[in-house]
Amino acid sequence: MKVTFPHMGNAWIVIQALLENLAVDYVVPPPNSKETLNIGTQLAPESFCLPLKLNLGNFVQAAAQGADTALITGGIGPCRFGYYGEMEREILQEAGYPFDVITLEPPDGSLLGLAERIRKLAGAKNTWNRILKAMLFAYRKSVVLDQIEDRFHGFRPLVRDAKLADHLYEEAKGRLAQAMTDQGMKDVLQWLKEEMEQKLGNSAGYEGEELLKIAVVGEIYTLLEPFISMDVEKELGNLGAAVDRSIYLSGWVGQHVFRSLAQGYRPLKSYYSLAKPYLGHFVGGHAQETIGAAIKFAQEGYDGVVQLLPLGCMPEIVASSILPKVQEDYGIPIMTLTVDEHTGKAGVQTRIEAFVDLLERSRLKRRVNNEGVLDLAGK
């Protein structure tokens, strides 16, 4: 058995740690690209979700490196994500790729069922104690990964050179991927803290200015995978905005895989009560989390919200129909970006730039109204 898994942002760092600690042979597929998407688009029906098409492309590319087993997480409710495992297995087999698909989800909410699937992945050579330790270490690594990503949300708009931030980000991810102890992960965070302080001292860009604060909410795959989101978080940071997002990997794993037994770097629990007046029941996916997070960010004084979703994502379509009411009630601008295989980065970039310009003008207008004068220096 040689295991592979879909690319979803930097989740490969966490999955790699789990598989290495279980001594499971694995293949990390190439990063998502136009080639990956073209492969998946040819295999999947046109109406299928964009994330599923990229998953299929990942698996085919990994098959060329000897992979024969696909590992994915699962879901419940009306979202089609819960059917990915079976659909992908059938599509791959019909295309001549006899993959076995292991779906890591608690069937019917049973953690025992989840444990049985992990046992299948781990094999008889691993004791339950070793499996538990491997899972907990991978979870802790996901928390550190989320901390690193969040630190760059605040770091990127403060430096003049975007390439400097890109280089440091890649190095931080590489160091974390190699860290296989808790102390090693702590060392990565300390190293990153010192590097950021040094580089901010040498290359301040927006120092002294009040940064725009923009939150990104929506479907998790579109949030975490920069290829599908057209690097929205990065581009917002390069435009001088401090960015945050509604869902981080460890929070999603704790809530949806471990059934709330772990909270992760950014707990999701508060979103559900905030969303209840607007969406009082589960409709699949992350609709409630999208609504609740938009409200939370509005309450925290954010200047704007961007919702990301793949074309045809029913839960996020429900959320996008409710967000105008949230915008009206809380006075926060909200822009929805829908992506599919035909979406171009230039068009997304234009919309992002226009949205940032709108927020800057709104902030300037509020300053004039509050102070009664126009400060041409913008300070």
C-alpha positions in Angstrom: 0.0 0.0 0.0 1.3 3.4 -1.0 -0.9 6.2 0.2 -1.5 9.6 -1.3 -3.9 12.5 -0.4 -5.3 15.7 -1.9 -3.5 18.9 -1.7 -5.4 21.5 0.4 -3.0 24.4 1.1 -0.4 23.3 3.6 -2.3 20.4 5.0 0.3 18.1 3.4 2.7 19.1 6.1 0.4 17.6 8.8 -0.6 14.5 6.8 3.0 13.8 6.0 3.8 13.9 9.8 1.0 11.5 10.5 2.1 9.0 7.9 5.7 9.2 8.8 5.0 8.5 12.4 3.0 5.5 11.4 5.7 4.3 9.0 3.2 4.3 6.2 4.6 4.5 2.6 3.2 7.6 1.0 3.4 10.0 -2.0 2.9 13.7 -1.8 1.3 14.7 -5.1 2.7 17.7 -7.0 1.2 21.1 -5.9 -2.1 22.0 -7.6 -1.6 23.5 -11.1 -3.4 23.9 -14.4 -2.2 20.4 -15.3 -3.8 19.0 -12.1 -7.1 20.8 -12.9 -7.0 19.7 -16.5 -6.7 16.1 -15.5 -9.5 16.3 -13.0 -11.8 18.2 -15.4 -11.4 15.5 -18.0 -12.4 12.8 -15.5 -15.2 14.4 -13.6 -18.7 15.4 -14.9 -18.8 19.2 -15.6 -21.3 19.9 -12.8 -19.1 18.4 -10.1 -17.4 20.6 -7.5 -14.1 22.2 -8.4 -12.4 20.7 -5.3 -13.3 17.2 -6.4 -11.8 17.8 -9.8 -8.5 18.9 -8.2 -8.6 15.9 -5.9 -8.9 13.6 -8.9 -6.0 15.4 -10.6 -3.9 14.9 -7.4 -4.6 11.2 -7.3 -3.8 10.6 -11.0 -0.5 12.5 -10.6 0.3 10.5 -7.5 -0.5 7.3 -9.3 2.4 8.1 -11.7 4.6 7.9 -8.6 3.2 4.5 -7.5 0.3 5.5 -5.2 -2.5 3.0 -5.0 -4.5 4.2 -2.0 -6.1 7.6 -1.5 -6.7 9.2 2.0 -9.3 11.8 2.4 -11.5 13.2 5.1 -15.2 13.1 5.0 -18.3 15.0 5.9 -22.0 14.6 6.8 -25.2 16.4 5.7 -26.3 17.7 2.3 -22.9 18.9 1.2 -21.5 16.7 -1.6 -18.2 16.5 0.2 -19.6 13.6 2.2 -19.8 11.6 -1.1 -16.4 12.4 -2.4 -14.8 9.2 -1.3 -17.1 6.9 -3.1 -17.5 9.1 -6.2 -13.7 9.5 -6.5 -13.1 5.8 -6.1 -15.6 5.0 -8.9 -14.4 7.6 -11.2 -10.7 6.5 -10.7 -11.5 2.9 -11.2 -13.5 3.6 -14.4 -10.5 5.6 -15.7 -8.2 2.6 -15.0 -6.8 3.6 -11.6 -7.8 0.9 -9.1 -7.5 3.1 -6.0 -8.6 2.0 -2.6 -10.0 5.1 -0.9 -9.9 5.5 2.9 -12.2 8.2 4.2 -11.3 9.5 7.7 -14.6 10.5 9.2 -16.6 9.3 12.2 -19.4 7.3 10.5 -22.7 8.2 12.1 -20.8 10.3 14.6 -19.0 7.2 16.0 -15.4 7.8 17.0 -15.0 4.0 17.1 -15.7 3.9 13.4 -13.1 6.6 12.8 -10.6 4.5 14.8 -11.3 1.5 12.7 -10.5 3.4 9.5 -7.3 4.7 11.0 -6.4 1.1 12.0 -6.8 0.1 8.3 -4.5 3.0 7.3 -1.9 2.2 10.0 -1.8 -1.5 9.6 -1.2 -4.3 12.1 2.4 -3.1 12.8 1.2 -0.1 14.7 -0.2 -0.4 18.2 -3.1 1.7 19.3 -0.8 3.7 21.6 1.5 4.5 18.6 -1.5 5.4 16.5 -2.8 7.8 19.2 0.6 9.4 19.6 0.9 9.9 15.9 -2.5 11.5 15.6 -1.9 13.8 18.5 1.5 14.9 17.2 0.0 15.6 13.7 -2.8 17.6 15.4 -0.2 19.7 17.4 1.7 20.3 14.2 -1.5 21.6 12.6 -1.9 24.1 15.4 1.7 25.3 14.8 1.1 25.5 11.1 -2.0 27.7 11.7 0.1 30.0 14.0 2.7 30.4 11.2 0.0 31.2 8.6 -1.6 33.7 10.9 1.7 35.4 11.7 2.2 36.0 8.0 -1.3 37.6 7.8 0.1 40.4 10.0 3.6 40.4 8.6 3.0 40.6 4.8 1.4 44.1 4.7 4.2 45.5 6.9 7.1 44.8 4.5 7.8 46.6 1.2 9.2 43.6 -0.6 6.6 40.9 -1.3 9.3 38.5 -2.4 10.9 38.7 1.0 7.7 37.6 2.6 7.3 34.8 0.1 10.8 33.5 0.7 10.4 33.6 4.5 7.0 31.8 4.2 8.4 29.0 2.2 11.4 28.6 4.5 9.1 28.5 7.6 6.9 25.8 6.0 10.0 23.8 5.0 11.4 23.9 8.6 8.0 22.9 10.0 7.8 19.9 7.6 11.1 18.7 8.9 10.4 19.2 12.6 9.4 15.8 14.1 9.4 16.7 17.8 7.5 19.2 19.9 10.7 21.1 20.7 11.5 21.2 17.0 8.2 22.9 16.3 8.8 25.4 19.1 12.2 26.2 17.7 10.6 26.9 14.3 8.2 29.4 15.9 11.0 31.1 17.8 13.2 31.3 14.7 10.3 32.8 12.7 9.6 35.4 15.4 13.2 36.5 15.3 13.4 36.6 11.5 10.2 38.7 11.3 11.4 41.2 13.9 14.7 41.6 12.1 13.1 42.0 8.6 10.5 44.4 9.9 13.3 46.5 11.4 15.1 46.6 8.0 12.2 46.8 5.6 9.1 48.6 7.1 6.5 49.5 4.6 3.3 50.7 6.2 4.7 51.5 9.6 2.7 54.3 11.3 -0.3 53.7 9.2 -3.5 52.1 10.3 -3.9 48.9 8.3 -7.1 47.9 6.7 -8.5 44.7 8.3 -10.1 42.3 5.9 -11.5 38.9 6.8 -11.8 35.9 4.4 -14.7 33.5 5.0 -16.2 30.6 3.1 -15.7 27.0 2.0 -12.7 25.4 3.7 -10.9 24.1 0.6 -11.3 27.4 -1.2 -10.0 29.2 1.9 -6.9 27.0 2.4 -5.8 26.2 -1.2 -4.1 29.2 -2.8 -4.4 27.7 -6.3 -8.2 27.7 -6.3 -8.5 31.0 -4.4 -6.1 32.8 -6.8 -3.9 33.6 -3.7 -6.5 36.0 -2.4 -5.0 36.2 1.1 -1.5 36.9 -0.3 -2.8 39.5 -2.7 -4.8 41.3 0.0 -1.6 41.4 2.2 0.5 42.8 -0.7 -2.1 45.6 -1.1 -1.5 46.5 2.5 -4.4 44.8 4.3 -4.1 42.8 7.5 -5.9 39.5 6.8 -7.6 36.9 8.9 -9.7 34.0 7.9 -12.7 32.2 9.5 -11.4 28.6 9.4 -7.9 27.3 10.1 -7.0 23.6 9.6 -6.6 22.6 13.2 -10.0 24.2 14.1 -11.8 22.3 11.4 -10.1 19.0 12.3 -11.0 19.5 16.0 -14.6 20.3 15.3 -15.4 18.0 12.4 -13.0 15.0 12.6 -12.6 14.8 16.4 -16.2 15.8 17.0 -15.3 18.9 19.1 -12.9 17.0 21.4 -10.2 19.5 20.3 -10.6 23.2 19.5 -7.6 24.0 17.4 -5.9 27.3 16.9 -9.1 29.1 15.9 -12.2 27.4 17.6 -15.3 27.4 15.5 -17.9 27.0 18.3 -18.6 30.7 18.7 -19.8 31.0 15.0 -22.8 28.8 15.5 -24.5 30.9 18.1 -23.8 34.1 16.2 -25.2 32.6 13.0 -28.4 31.3 14.7 -30.6 34.4 14.2 -29.8 34.3 10.4 -29.4 30.5 9.8 -30.7 28.4 12.7 -30.0 24.9 11.3 -27.3 22.9 9.6 -27.4 23.0 5.8 -24.1 21.3 5.2 -20.6 22.5 4.6 -19.6 25.7 6.3 -22.6 27.9 5.8 -23.2 28.5 9.5 -19.5 29.1 10.0 -19.4 31.6 7.2 -22.4 33.6 8.6 -21.2 33.5 12.2 -17.6 34.4 11.3 -18.8 37.4 9.2 -20.7 38.7 12.2 -17.8 38.1 14.6 -15.4 40.0 12.3 -17.8 42.8 12.0 -18.1 43.0 15.8 -14.3 43.1 16.0 -14.1 46.2 13.8 -13.0 44.7 10.5 -13.3 46.9 7.5 -14.6 44.3 5.1 -15.2 40.6 4.4 -14.5 38.5 1.4 -16.5 35.2 0.9 -14.9 32.5 -1.2 -16.7 29.6 -2.7 -16.5 27.1 -5.6 -19.2 27.3 -8.2 -22.2 25.3 -7.3 -21.4 24.9 -3.6 -24.9 24.7 -2.1 -24.1 25.5 1.5 -22.1 28.6 0.5 -24.8 29.7 -1.9 -27.2 29.7 1.0 -24.7 31.7 3.0 -24.2 34.2 0.2 -28.0 34.8 0.1 -27.9 35.7 3.8 -24.7 37.8 3.9 -26.4 40.9 2.4 -28.6 41.0 5.5 -25.5 40.7 7.7 -23.9 43.5 5.7 -27.0 45.7 6.2 -27.3 44.9 10.0 -23.6 45.4 10.8 -22.6 48.0 8.3 -19.7 45.9 6.9 -19.0 45.6 3.2 -19.0 42.0 2.0 -17.8 40.8 -1.4 -18.4 37.3 -2.7 -15.9 35.6 -5.1 -17.1 32.4 -6.9 -14.4 30.4 -8.6 -14.4 27.5 -11.1 -12.0 26.1 -13.7 -12.6 29.1 -15.9 -11.8 31.8 -13.3 -8.8 33.9 -14.3 -6.4 35.4 -11.8 -6.4 38.8 -13.5 -10.1 39.2 -13.0 -9.9 38.2 -9.4 -7.0 40.6 -8.8 -9.0 43.5 -10.4 -12.0 42.8 -8.1 -9.8 42.6 -5.0 -8.1 45.9 -5.9 -11.4 47.6 -6.4 -12.7 46.2 -3.1 -9.6 47.5 -1.2 -10.0 50.9 -2.9 -13.7 50.9 -1.8 -12.7 50.2 1.8 -10.0 52.8 1.8 -12.4 55.4 0.5 -15.0 54.4 3.1 -12.4 54.7 5.9 -11.3 58.1 4.6 -15.0 59.3 4.5 -15.5 58.1 8.1 -12.4 60.0 9.2 -13.6 63.2 7.6 -17.0 62.9 9.1 -15.5 62.2 12.6 -12.8 64.8 12.5 -14.5 67.4 10.3 -11.4 68.0 8.3 -9.5 66.2 5.5 -6.0 65.2 6.4 -4.3 64.9 2.9 -1.5 62.9 4.4 -4.0 60.3 5.4 -2.8 60.2 9.1 
